[in-house]
Amino acid sequence: MAQKSKKIHTEKTSLHERNLHRERYDFKALIDSHRELSKFVFVNPFGDESIDFANPDAVKSLNKALLKHFYGIFYWDIPDGYLCPPIPGRADYIHYIADLLASVNGNQFPVGRSIKVLDIGVGANCVYPIVGHREYGWSFTGSDIDPVSIDSATQIVDKNPSLEGAIDIRLQTSSKHIFKGIIQSGEIFDATICNPPFHASLAEAQAGTKRKLTNLGLKKGPKQVLNFGGQNAELWVEGGEEVFVRQMIRESAEISSQCFWFTSLISKKTTLPGVYAELKKVNAVEIKTVEMAQGQKVSRFVAWTFLDKEMQKKWVKERFQR
């Protein structure tokens, strides 16, 4: 019994120290927040409460519970088939962005609505802005190329009073551009974040889906259902994440003084050399690669700025130390 108890209370120490999800899921507390979750919870062979992570409805219900319990979000939903992200991993990126901002501000992360963050590819779920605003009070702009995602994210913002005035959702009308058409002339952001589509083709995305299903114990089935969902634009882009991020880097150079830190998650290590080469081409002043680990999965993001040390000091004084 002692061994089982130890297992139940094990911390997810690979998550960021400020991540609210380091403890194993407390399903009793989560069900208290969202009653519907109870029908998906069962006791697994290890004697622990869990859900079937291969069931999209169960994962969506878990997310509703997590967002309500930890972040005070009373309405959250996504259209069928859209990306239903794992909340702990999303929260990690936000906390590491706070550390990135703190690294130039005497190790104090700036808080409040005056801090502005742009989420490229906000998705139908709007999770990054939710976590960032509820944890640090930051203001967010979320952009997406998919009108259905825009409508869904807008509805989430509109139906939660705690998000009022804190999150602006914008449609990207050009499939060729990332920042163009989104960041307006004279508009300032302290950071940009992005979880780019990492597959290079529909076939590659489907192969990835099959691998995940196999890992979840669903080797065969009449219908391919990925537990976390995802539309084409969310999962793949021609040329894969490297092409996408290199385009982002080129566009960032054109608005070099309008943002302190540009960042993007990088799923594949093999993407990094091309990203570094592009950053060298555009003369980025400072480049950081931040490693993150969620369980057995290791992820990372690359951050870059065009501000030299004097410009950085001025930015911090004017925006972070008000």
Secondary structure, DSSP 8 states (H G I E B T S, - for coil): -HHHHHHHT---TTS-TT-TT-S---HHHHHHH-GGGGGG-EE-TTS-EE--TT-HHHHHHHHHHHHHHHH--------TTS----HHHHHHHHHHHHHHHHTTTTT----STTSEEEEET-TTT-HHHHHHHHHH--EEEEEES-HHHHHHHHHHHHT-GGGTTTEEEEE---TT-SSTTTS-TT--EEEEEE----BSSHHHHHHHHHHHHHHTT----SS---TT---HHHHB-TTHHHHHHHHHHHHHHHTTTSEEEEEEEE--GGGHHHHHHHHHHTT-SEEEEEEEEETTEEEEEEEEE---HHHHHHHIIIII--
